[in-house]
């Protein structure tokens, strides 16, 4: 599977009343009622099933979509399902002002791209705009709007390009 460093796709903006949602915890991303599901391909249907206003996300998401949120995305417990549900749906990446530490580590280990844009304004784009995310330099852009974030670290990039931590370790 090829892993591109420039991702292009439709953007889901997680917001309410013009403000990016912050503090979306892992229970909102993937409810604990579904933790018994161990087949990654079946996890997608539960993505954002506990996030008010986005419970229909899994039925409307398309492969190639990207997700945008505010601060502290993925705070809370260490459930891997909260990363894997996006992979199951074909979501390419999550972009946020910041991530919960455990979520960030799980995403990197899974080879799932996340990009931090700490200075992102609340309404940088419109829902479902086609955007471009450059993982190498951390830029997010559409139309004439361009925002600079933090690029992937070298190790996160290497794990992503390998397809995950285990695949990366096999190459070492």
Secondary structure, DSSP 8 states (H G I E B T S, - for coil): ----SEEEEEEEE-EETTEE----BHHHHS-GGGTT---HHHHGGGTTTTSTT-TTHHHH--TT-EEEE-SSBTBSS--THHHHHHHHHT--EEEES-B-HHHHHHHHHHT-EEEE-TT--TTSS-TT-EEEEETTTTEEEETTEEEE-B---HHHHHHHHHTSHHHHHHH-
